[in-house]
Amino acid sequence: MEGRIGFADLVRSLGRRPGAVETDVPAHRKAAVAAILRERPGEVDLLFIRRAEHPRDPWSGQMGLPGGRVEPADASPLDAALRETREEVGLDLAASGQLLGRLSEVRTHLPLGSIPHSVVPFVFSVDGDPDFAPNEEVQEVLWVPLSFLADDANRSAFTWVRKGLPLPMPCFRFEGRVIWGLTLRIVDDLLSLSRR
């Protein structure tokens, strides 16, 4: 798929299709992320973060969306997405964002102790070019045009080595950064709304 993605069309599609919920995953095994959109003349951008390098972080150095695990103090996954976005990039979505809807919950497929078993993506919009104040968990904050992500010509692959086995994985390569895995699955779900 190629071409411009209309912001209004995405919003309408989000309203018509509520995201699927993993009812068999308890709240303490969930994480939540914020897929943050901004509209510019002729374009819609999606906000990404690049996680800081850390040996104990399974997603160290990877591209992702702001978010994290649902903590006991969070009333819901939505509250976790709001809190984590505020902590990670200094953006208060409750004050300066608009909740547009939620995408389908995504299983993590990682059998690692305290790692969440599913991720709940919420879609927000913000106006203009907000200031960011990344914390120590975030190496970089950047906007990627949805038109780039919607263009199949920009699809690529890279080799992920897991337990010594090389596995080819689909990805996007944007200005030297690799968007893949669970984040790519969330992006694809968001892009599927523009095809409706």
C-alpha positions, 0 to 999 in steps of 0.5 A: 500500500502506498500514498497519503493516509488521512487522519480523519479516516484513521479516527473514523476507523478506530471508532468503528473497530474496537481492539480485541482484548486478551481476556485470559491475560491478567492485568498484572501480566499486561503492558500498555503503549501509546501510539501517538499521532500528529497531523501535518499538512499532507501527512500523519506521523507516528511517534517512536522511541529508541530505548537506551542500551541496558543489559537487563532490558530485553528490548535494549536499544530497540525502536518502540512506542512509549509505554511499559508494564501495568503497575499495581498503582495503575487503575487500568492499562490506559492509566499505565500508558499515560503514566509511562509516556509521561515518565519516558518522554515527558509528554502528559497525554491527559493534558495535551493529547486526545485519546482516539481509541485502542488497537488489538492487544498483542501477545508478547510470546516471551516466556521470561519471568516478569515480562508482560504476556500482552501489550495493550496499544492506545492511539492518541493524537497531539497538536503541533510539535510538543517538547519532549524530555526523555528519561534515562530509559529513552535514547531518542524520540522521533516522528516517522511518517505513516506514508513511509510505513504504509509503503510496502517498498519500504519493507525489509528484513533483518536477521535476529539471533535467538538462542544461537539460531538466525531468524529472518524477521520483517522490519522497516528500516527508517534512517538507519533504525530498525522497526520490527517485532511487537512494535511492527505488529502494532504498526501493522494493526494501525495501518490496517485501519487505513485500508478499511 
